[in-house]
Amino acid sequence: MSFVIIQQAYKTILKIFNLVYSDLIENDYHSKIWREGTKIILKKSDKSNYLISKIYRIITLLNCLDKVAEKIIAVQLSYTAEINDKLLNFDQMKGRKQRSAINAVLNLVHDAQMMKSWENTLICLLLDVKEVFDHVALKQLIKILIKLKISVNLINWVKCFLQNWVINLAFDDERQKSKKISTEISQDSFISLILFLIYIRYLFSKIRAKFENLQSFSYIDDVTLYLERRNIDKNVKILENAAKIAFTWAENNAVQFNDLKSELIHFERHKMTLNQMIILLNNMIIKSKTCV
């Protein structure tokens, strides 16, 4: 059913739509019919070798009535995040009003410019969460929602929403039989962003509890940690220890960082050769750069 049909139906039976959705959410239920989707594997155009998995991308087609329910919950959580600073950290971007990629970049640029006026060095560690939506453990997410004192109805709805999904796989006009999956947050889901932001919110609390002067922000799966001081070597050491906390937290919460996308970058007032590096817990070495 397309959104056009739903919009026309809503105009005709507005009260019924409102009643159905409010009752389903209040009774902690997300319809089984709505927990069905089709994953379509698409080839990226103009590629020479289609034997490499990265040449393909997957999109998920979801029920439009499901998307309406997700949107209602996503808006509710996003609104709660704006009036309750305990739900998300201030610097967690995306999935929230006035928290776009532009805001994330402006935040870092502003601090880099301030650093120059104080003749300090800003050193920045960039981390990337690997396969972001595939690494959300349901039990851990529920524990976090309970800790944040989210309403019982909403917690039970999320628990129902994330369980017992049925997925079809389609590729080259062929379709596989339906397959049940236990837990998944689809990248194409309205609610996926806000749930993931909630899932990683305590990562930043852990780091800041140890290093008060360390700044951080995230844009979905991109995590940025940075310091503004004159002592470059000390800055690098602090960031290395902060990275250890981040990787330990990730291991305990079924999250993985993509080492190959980790970057260490300096914002320096004067041009100079920098040879600092950070050694991650898995002995991966991240060398400093002047640009990324």
Disulfide bonds with the S-S distance in Angstrom:
none
